[in-house]
Amino acid sequence: MKTTTMVETYPKSINLDRTQLAGVIDRIVECAQACTACADACLSEDSVADLRKCIRTNLDCADICETTARVLSRHTAYDANISRSVLDACITACQACGDECERHAGMHEHCRVCAEACRACESACRELLTTMS
């Protein structure tokens, strides 16, 4: 099911552009998946000991992204302060994970792909954050 379809079914008005919100949720979910897959791929590398920080950062980012997507998917009794806080956390996690994965991107394609997903998610979250009231 598409995120846009589900967001459009919400019966009340919301303070955010529904199309933008759905796109951000999609970016966040994609980032969580990329981080989870990257952590797993790192575990299968021969140099796994050198990738400990990358694995940890990937897993933290995936968890924060998943939580952010769930919070942004709920609109009943909306609290902008909570949504802004989780978006801030997601931005921070994506920035850290993107930075760490970029350190390994030249040697590991999965890290390059993950870094791109983190940057896209970070950017989408920043854009949404600027529109929140």
C-alpha positions as CSV (number, residue, x, y, z in Angstrom):
1,M,0.0,0.0,0.0
2,K,1.3,3.4,-0.8
3,T,1.9,5.9,2.0
4,T,0.1,8.6,0.1
5,T,-3.1,6.5,-0.1
6,M,-3.2,5.9,3.6
7,V,-2.4,9.6,4.5
8,E,-5.2,10.7,2.2
9,T,-7.7,8.5,4.0
10,Y,-7.3,10.4,7.3
11,P,-10.8,11.9,7.9
12,K,-9.8,15.2,9.5
13,S,-7.7,18.1,8.4
14,I,-4.0,18.1,9.4
15,N,-1.5,20.9,9.7
16,L,0.9,19.5,7.0
17,D,0.8,19.1,3.3
18,R,-0.3,15.5,2.9
19,T,1.7,14.8,-0.2
20,Q,4.9,16.1,1.3
21,L,4.2,14.2,4.6
22,A,3.7,11.0,2.7
23,G,6.9,11.5,0.7
24,V,8.9,12.2,3.9
25,I,7.5,9.1,5.5
26,D,8.5,7.1,2.4
27,R,12.1,8.5,2.6
28,I,12.3,7.6,6.3
29,V,11.1,4.1,5.8
30,E,13.6,3.7,2.9
31,C,16.4,4.9,5.0
32,A,15.5,2.5,7.9
33,Q,15.6,-0.4,5.4
34,A,18.9,0.8,3.9
35,C,20.5,1.1,7.3
36,T,19.3,-2.3,8.4
37,A,20.6,-3.9,5.2
38,C,23.9,-2.0,5.4
39,A,24.4,-3.2,9.0
40,D,23.8,-6.7,7.9
41,A,26.1,-6.4,5.0
42,C,28.8,-4.9,7.2
43,L,28.5,-8.0,9.4
44,S,29.4,-10.2,6.4
45,E,32.5,-8.3,5.5
46,D,35.9,-9.8,6.3
47,S,36.9,-6.5,7.9
48,V,33.9,-6.5,10.3
49,A,35.9,-5.3,13.3
50,D,36.7,-2.1,11.4
51,L,33.0,-1.6,10.8
52,R,31.7,-1.8,14.4
53,K,30.9,1.9,14.5
54,C,29.2,1.8,11.2
55,I,27.1,-1.1,12.2
56,R,26.1,0.6,15.5
57,T,25.3,3.8,13.7
58,N,23.3,2.0,11.1
59,L,21.2,0.2,13.7
60,D,20.6,3.4,15.7
61,C,19.6,5.3,12.6
62,A,17.2,2.5,11.5
63,D,15.5,2.4,14.9
64,I,15.1,6.2,15.0
65,C,13.8,6.3,11.5
66,E,11.2,3.6,12.2
67,T,10.0,5.5,15.3
68,T,9.9,8.8,13.4
69,A,7.8,7.2,10.6
70,R,5.4,5.8,13.1
71,V,5.0,9.1,14.9
72,L,4.5,11.1,11.7
73,S,1.8,8.6,10.6
74,R,-0.4,9.5,13.5
75,H,-2.5,12.7,13.4
76,T,-5.1,12.3,16.1
77,A,-4.4,14.7,19.0
78,Y,-1.3,15.9,17.0
79,D,1.5,17.4,19.1
80,A,3.9,19.5,16.9
81,N,6.5,19.5,19.7
82,I,6.8,15.7,19.7
83,S,6.8,15.6,15.9
84,R,9.5,18.3,15.7
85,S,11.6,16.4,18.4
86,V,11.5,13.1,16.5
87,L,12.3,14.8,13.3
88,D,15.3,16.5,14.9
89,A,16.5,13.1,16.2
90,C,16.0,11.6,12.8
91,I,18.0,14.4,11.2
92,T,20.8,13.9,13.7
93,A,20.9,10.1,13.2
94,C,20.8,10.3,9.4
95,Q,23.6,12.9,9.4
96,A,25.8,10.7,11.7
97,C,25.0,7.5,9.8
98,G,25.6,9.2,6.4
99,D,28.9,10.5,7.6
100,E,30.0,7.1,8.9
101,C,28.9,5.3,5.8
102,E,30.7,7.8,3.6
103,R,33.9,6.9,5.3
104,H,33.5,3.3,4.0
105,A,31.8,4.0,0.7
106,G,34.9,3.7,-1.4
107,M,35.4,0.1,-0.2
108,H,31.8,-1.1,0.4
109,E,29.0,-0.4,-2.1
110,H,26.4,-1.0,0.6
111,C,27.8,1.9,2.6
112,R,27.6,4.2,-0.4
113,V,24.0,3.3,-1.0
114,C,23.2,3.7,2.7
115,A,24.9,7.1,2.8
116,E,22.8,8.3,-0.1
117,A,19.6,7.1,1.6
118,C,20.6,8.8,4.8
119,R,21.3,12.1,3.0
120,A,17.9,11.9,1.2
121,C,16.1,11.2,4.5
122,E,18.0,14.0,6.3
123,S,17.1,16.5,3.6
124,A,13.4,15.5,3.5
125,C,13.1,15.7,7.3
126,R,14.7,19.2,7.3
127,E,12.3,20.4,4.7
128,L,9.3,19.0,6.6
129,L,10.5,20.5,9.8
130,T,10.6,24.0,8.3
131,T,6.8,23.7,7.5
132,M,5.7,22.5,10.9
133,S,3.7,24.7,13.3
